Amino acid sequence: MTSDRDKAVFEAGIKLGALYHQWVGTPISLKSAASVESAIEQAVILQPFVEKITVRLDRNLMTENKFGYCELSGLMFNIEIVTRVGFTYCRAYLAPKDGYPLMQIMECNETLSLSRNG
């Protein structure tokens, strides 16, 4: 039998993987970055088991082409997601690490705080 912890971890991983592959390559500009962050958050929060999601895009990596935009890359993502199954919460991140957009499970338990700072 699969535990709630296993399910919460799975849900965090599948949400981040789907988000990554859905949004990479999206045309983006410095002017549209905030609306893209919001659109990603609003889309993902609708999914089952998602308690919280925060999306930040690294604007320093947005080098616009002659048409005024660039493509969203995985290295631009800085995302925190919290999933909950039953009474078990899982916090996961998607953020650059050593030049790679790494997805990591940070913690998983029944007393998870919903803020990054505590």
C-alpha positions in Angstrom: 0.0 0.0 0.0 1.2 3.5 -0.8 1.5 5.9 2.1 0.2 9.5 2.1 3.9 10.6 2.3 4.7 8.6 -0.9 1.7 10.1 -2.7 2.6 13.7 -1.6 6.1 13.3 -2.8 4.9 11.8 -6.1 2.4 14.7 -6.6 5.1 17.3 -5.9 7.4 15.7 -8.5 4.8 15.2 -11.1 3.6 18.8 -10.8 7.1 20.2 -11.1 8.0 18.0 -14.1 4.8 18.8 -15.9 5.2 22.5 -15.2 8.7 22.5 -16.5 7.9 20.8 -19.7 4.8 22.8 -20.3 6.3 26.2 -19.9 9.9 25.9 -21.2 10.1 27.7 -24.5 7.3 30.1 -23.8 8.0 33.5 -25.3 8.7 35.9 -22.4 10.0 39.4 -21.9 10.9 41.6 -18.9 7.4 43.2 -19.3 5.5 39.9 -19.4 7.5 38.0 -16.7 5.2 38.9 -13.8 2.1 37.9 -15.7 3.7 34.6 -16.7 4.7 33.9 -13.0 1.1 34.5 -12.0 -0.3 32.4 -14.9 1.8 29.4 -13.9 0.8 29.8 -10.2 -2.9 30.1 -11.1 -2.8 27.1 -13.3 -0.9 24.8 -11.0 -2.9 25.7 -7.8 -6.0 24.4 -9.5 -4.6 20.8 -9.6 -5.4 18.3 -6.9 -3.2 18.1 -3.8 -1.5 21.5 -4.4 -1.6 23.6 -1.3 0.8 26.4 -2.4 3.0 27.4 -5.2 5.3 30.3 -5.7 6.9 31.0 -9.0 9.8 33.4 -9.6 11.6 33.8 -12.9 15.2 35.1 -13.0 14.9 38.3 -15.0 18.8 38.5 -15.2 18.7 35.6 -17.7 16.1 37.3 -20.0 18.2 38.5 -22.9 15.6 39.8 -25.3 16.1 39.2 -29.1 15.6 41.9 -31.8 11.9 41.3 -31.5 11.8 42.1 -27.8 11.4 38.7 -26.2 13.3 35.6 -25.3 12.3 32.0 -24.5 11.7 30.8 -21.0 14.4 28.4 -20.0 14.6 25.9 -17.1 17.4 27.9 -15.5 15.1 30.9 -15.1 12.8 28.9 -12.7 12.8 29.3 -9.0 9.7 27.5 -7.8 8.5 26.2 -4.5 5.5 23.9 -4.3 3.7 22.4 -1.4 1.5 19.4 -1.8 -0.7 17.7 0.7 -2.2 14.2 0.8 -4.2 13.4 3.8 -2.3 15.1 6.7 1.1 14.8 5.0 2.7 17.8 3.4 5.6 17.8 0.9 7.7 20.8 0.0 9.7 20.7 -3.2 11.7 23.1 -5.2 12.7 23.6 -8.8 15.8 25.9 -9.0 19.1 26.1 -10.7 22.0 24.2 -9.1 25.4 23.9 -10.7 24.0 25.1 -14.0 21.1 22.6 -14.0 17.4 23.2 -13.3 17.2 20.7 -10.4 14.0 19.5 -8.8 14.4 18.5 -5.1 12.2 17.3 -2.3 13.1 19.4 0.6 10.9 18.1 3.4 7.9 15.9 3.9 5.9 15.6 7.2 2.7 16.3 9.0 3.7 19.7 10.5 5.1 21.5 7.5 5.0 25.3 7.6 3.6 26.9 4.5 6.1 29.7 4.4 9.6 29.3 3.0 11.2 31.0 6.0 9.7 28.9 8.7 
